[in-house]
Amino acid sequence: MWTAWGRPIGIEEQADRIAEAACELTTTPVASGWSAAGADNALVATDTFVDALAQVDPDVREVLVAITTTTATVRQRLVSA
């Protein structure tokens, strides 16, 4: 990602954007519930964010494995629902 001035956006700014988007997602009313595609997109975003965070440190990666295991379980439950 690049700023309007042609320089790369820093990790902190990108993480801030992700946090803001997540907050918007949780506060957006969904009268009809989540679609399967919407849920899958959120799970993909979660996995991608976890992959990025895992680069911080090997110990962090080890702890984050639980999240990717959880998103895989959620996917399985959505498919069988």
N, C-alpha and C positions, 0 to 999 in steps of 0.2 A: 504494500500500500504506500501511496505517496501523498504528500501534502499538496496544497494548491501551489506551493512555491517550488515544487519539484524535488523535495527531499523526502527520504524515507520516513515513515511514521515509526516512532519508537515502540518498543514492546509495552511499555507502561500505558501509552496512549491506546494501543490496540486492545490491551486487556481491559482498559476503562470502557471502551466501546462495547466490548462483549458483555461486561457487567451491566451497562445501561440497557442493552438489548434484552438481557435476561430479565431485568426488572420490568421492562415494558411488557414482556411476554407474560409475566406472572400477574400483572395488573390489568391486562386486556380481557374484558368480559367475553366469554365464549358461550353464547346461549345454546348452541347446538352441540357442544362438546368438541373434543379434538378429533380431527380426521386421522386416519391411519398415516397418510402422507405427512401431515403436520407433526405427528408424534415421531415418525421416523426421522424427519429433518432435525427435530430437537435432539434426538439420540445421536445422530451423526455429528451435530455441532458439539455435543457433550464429549463424544469420543475424540474429536479433533482437538478440543481445548485441553483434554487430559493428556493427549500426546504432546502438546506444546509444553504443558506444565512438567511433564516427565523429564524434559530436557534440563530442568533446574539442577537435579542431583540424583544419583542412583538410589538413594534412600527414599526420595520423593517418588520416584518411579515405582518402587516396591509397594508403597502405600496406595498409590493410585490404581494399581491392578484391581482392587476391589470395585472401583467405579466402572471400569470396562467390563468386569464380570457382571455387574448389576445391569448395565445397559444391554448386554447380550441376553440376560434373563428377561428383561422387559420386552425386547424384540420377540423372543420366543412366545411370550404370553400374548402379545398383540396378534401374532400370526395364528395362534390357536383359538383366539377369542371369536 
